[in-house]
Amino acid sequence: MSVTTIAADQSVCAHLSVLGRDVTVPLVTGGEVTYAALDYAASAPALQRVWDDVAAYAPYYGSVHRGAGYLSQLSTDLFENSRVAVAEFLDCREDDQVVFTRSTTDSLNLLAAALPEGCQVFVFETEHHASLLPWRDARVTYLDAPRTPGEAVRTLERALADRDPYGPALVCVTGASNVTGELWPVRELAAAAHAHGARIVLDAAQLAPHHPVSVRELDVDWVAFSGHKLYAPFGSGVLAGRADWLTGAEPYLAGGGASRKVARRTDGGVDVEWHTTAARHEAGSPNVIGVYAIASACKALTEAGFGDLVAREQYLIGKVREGLAEVPEVKVLSLFGDEAPRVGVISFVVRGWNSSHFAAALSAEYGIGVRDGLFCAHPLVRTLLGSDPQDVGECGAPDGGTTSLNAIRVSFGAGTPDEHVDRFVRAVKELVRDGARWNYRTEDGRCVPDRG
């Protein structure tokens, strides 16, 4: 099926319909409009199928791993089968562990807590804060932003060549930028890491909802992602990969579920035997609903087929980029250039506009939800903008009307109709040409409609 056919037939992924597609929101100028959710990179709407699966299970909700009753046994089976489903979705190796967490941030903090003593971590400054900041207790080497995929590989190779060749090392890299949407050369970076005796963890939070992720093919040691970006409700995440560092580390949380046996000692203390399975890092009562939602989303995406989903998304990317290219005041942000492959995440600035003001006008006057700011990737956005953010004061144009102090991000995926993208492009053109139709003021550092 061609891209053109997919563009014309939006029902090709009809079974990936999302919640909220019929929600209407009020406009400050009067009336209501169907909400255009174009902030998928922050949190994608839940798939209808995921919600239906969770609702069907809810009456059978029970404790996990701790009950002899029927509902407890059913919930335990569902929880462990969800682990299998995620492993299949990621094409994990037979001896990999799938650990359920709260989010990508939680997953990478878990891995950071499991690093062997003396481990050196290599991370590009272009990373999201979830993968940039967890390594506080390790020796961290921050790598400069590359301007091509090839430069990224060469930069890593040079850094690894200078490291202690006998100590443990870990490379952390994103699969797709949460700012530019550009795909990173994960397989090549993994090869470079392994050639120098290092391991690699893939932050797939922005990649997994848009492209298949195979642990085997990419040859990564771990992968982390979040349910709320994978069309599942909030509160669940995954860390999947090699077991040895995880098994050799103290439990991420100490408590029930992580322990196999606890006994009092004669001196008044306790002896603990911890699990060696994924349960070692899953202490406490698990988020069964969230875990099942992730598994449901994994199955839905697999059954829909990423081929059609990717083709549909590339069509939408083309519509947005072509529309923005017609507005001279708009500059799209990019590390690797216009021809770099990317997912449905596009950030830009508008000359003469404060980005918060522009995003507020898109929402209040057109019913379009986008994101503005630095997207929890401050070093990257500052590099792309060529300036540090400053306090802009009241809503209005940045200093001199020529420089933006932060950026605007539009993002989309499964369930995004043509009309939302068309409305967004039209709104950008109208706001640049005519200005906002409403007055705005600054409240708690953000631009909001002034309602008198």
C-alpha positions, 0 to 999 in steps of 0.5 A, spaced: 500 500 500 502 506 497 503 512 502 498 516 497 493 510 498 494 511 506 493 518 506 487 518 502 484 512 507 485 514 514 481 508 516 487 503 515 489 504 522 482 505 524 483 499 530 488 504 532 483 509 534 484 513 540 480 516 546 478 523 546 477 524 538 470 527 539 472 531 545 470 539 544 473 545 547 471 552 548 474 557 544 475 564 547 473 567 541 466 563 542 463 557 540 467 550 541 471 545 536 473 538 536 480 538 540 486 537 536 491 533 540 498 534 537 502 533 543 503 526 543 511 527 544 509 528 551 503 523 552 499 520 547 492 519 548 490 512 550 488 507 544 481 505 545 482 498 545 487 499 551 482 502 554 477 497 553 481 491 555 483 495 561 475 496 563 474 488 561 479 486 566 477 491 572 471 487 575 477 481 576 482 486 579 486 482 585 492 482 588 498 479 585 503 474 587 500 474 594 493 470 593 490 463 593 483 466 590 481 465 583 481 473 582 488 473 585 491 467 580 487 471 574 491 477 576 498 474 577 497 470 570 495 477 567 501 480 570 506 475 568 503 474 561 504 481 560 511 481 561 511 475 556 508 480 551 512 486 552 518 481 551 515 479 544 514 486 542 521 488 544 524 482 541 528 480 547 533 475 548 531 469 551 535 470 558 533 478 558 529 480 564 523 485 563 522 489 569 516 493 570 517 501 573 513 507 573 516 510 567 522 511 562 525 516 568 524 510 573 527 505 569 533 509 567 534 511 575 533 503 576 539 502 571 543 507 574 542 504 581 544 498 578 551 500 575 557 496 577 562 500 582 567 504 578 562 504 572 563 510 567 557 513 563 557 516 556 551 520 554 550 526 549 548 532 551 542 532 546 538 527 551 532 528 554 533 529 562 530 522 563 536 519 560 541 525 562 540 526 569 540 519 573 547 518 573 549 522 578 553 517 582 557 515 576 563 518 572 559 521 567 562 524 560 557 528 557 558 528 549 557 534 545 551 535 540 553 531 533 551 534 527 550 528 523 549 521 525 556 519 523 559 524 527 555 521 533 558 515 532 565 518 531 564 522 537 562 516 541 568 512 539 573 517 540 570 518 547 570 510 549 577 510 546 580 514 552 576 511 557 579 505 562 579 499 558 578 495 564 572 498 568 565 497 566 562 502 562 555 504 559 552 508 553 545 511 554 542 514 547 535 516 545 532 512 539 528 518 537 529 525 539 523 528 543 525 535 540 527 534 533 524 527 532 530 525 528 532 518 528 539 516 532 544 511 529 542 506 535 545 500 531 552 503 529 552 506 536 551 499 539 557 496 535 561 502 537 560 501 544 561 493 544 567 494 540 570 498 546 567 493 551 562 498 553 554 496 554 548 501 551 541 502 554 536 505 549 531 510 551 526 508 546 520 513 549 519 516 543 521 511 538 517 505 540 510 508 539 513 510 532 517 504 529 519 497 531 524 496 536 528 489 536 533 488 542 536 483 538 537 487 531 539 493 534 544 489 539 542 494 545 543 491 552 537 494 555 531 498 553 527 503 557 520 506 555 514 509 558 506 506 557 504 514 557 507 515 550 505 508 547 498 509 547 497 506 554 494 510 561 499 513 565 503 510 571 507 504 568 514 503 564 519 498 562 526 496 563 528 490 559 535 487 558 541 483 560 540 480 567 547 480 570 547 487 573 540 488 575 541 481 579 548 483 582 545 490 584 541 491 591 534 492 590 531 498 587 526 498 593 526 494 599 520 491 601 515 485 600 515 482 593 523 483 592 525 478 598 524 471 597 526 469 605 527 474 611 529 471 618 531 475 624 538 474 627 540 473 634 543 480 634 536 483 633 537 484 625 534 481 619 537 476 614 534 477 607 535 473 601 533 477 595 529 474 588 534 474 582 528 475 577 525 481 575 521 481 582 528 483 585 526 490 583 519 490 583 517 491 591 510 492 593 504 491 590 505 492 582 501 497 578 497 491 574 492 495 570 498 499 568 502 493 566 496 490 562 495 497 559 502 496 556 501 489 554 495 491 550 498 497 547 504 492 544 499 487 542 495 493 538 501 496 535 504 489 533 497 487 530 496 493 526 503 493 523 508 498 523 509 499 516 502 502 515 503 506 521 510 509 519 507 510 512 501 514 515 505 518 519 510 520 514 505 523 510 503 527 516 510 529 517 510 531 510 504 536 510 506 539 517 513 541 514 511 543 507 506 547 511 511 550 515 516 551 509 511 556 506 512 561 512 518 565 512 518 567 519 518 559 522 524 556 523 524 548 524 529 546 529 534 540 526 540 537 528 541 532 522 538 536 517 532 536 513 533 529 510 534 526 516 529 520 517 524 522 523 518 520 527 512 525 528 515 530 532 517 537 530 519 543 534 520 550 531 520 557 533 516 563 530 520 570 529 517 575 532 513 571 537 514 568 544 513 561 544 508 561 550 504 566 547 504 562 540 502 556 543 497 559 548 493 562 541 493 556 538 490 553 544 485 558 546 483 560 538 483 554 535 483 548 540 490 545 538 494 542 543 501 543 542 507 544 547 512 550 548 518 550 552 525 546 553 521 540 553 526 537 558 532 537 554 534 544 556 542 543 553 539 540 546 534 546 545 539 551 547 544 548 542 539 549 537 536 556 539 544 558 540 542 562 546 540 561 553 532 562 555 531 568 559 525 571 563 521 574 557 516 578 562 509 579 559 507 576 553 509 578 547 515 578 542 522 576 544 527 582 545 528 585 538 522 580 535 528 576 532 530 571 537 525 566 540 527 564 548 524 557 547 520 553 542 514 550 540 513 542 539 507 539 535 507 531 535 502 526 532 501 519 531 496 513 531 489 516 531 491 523 528 486 525 522 488 530 517 484 535 519 488 536 526 494 537 522 491 542 516 488 546 522 494 547 525 498 549 519 492 554 517 493 556 524 500 558 524 499 561 517 493 566 520 497 567 527 503 569 523 499 574 518 494 577 522 496 576 529 492 573 535 485 575 535 485 575 543 489 579 548 494 575 553 497 576 559 503 572 563 500 568 569 505 564 573 510 564 568 506 562 562 501 566 557 494 565 558 488 568 555 486 575 558 479 574 560 478 581 564 
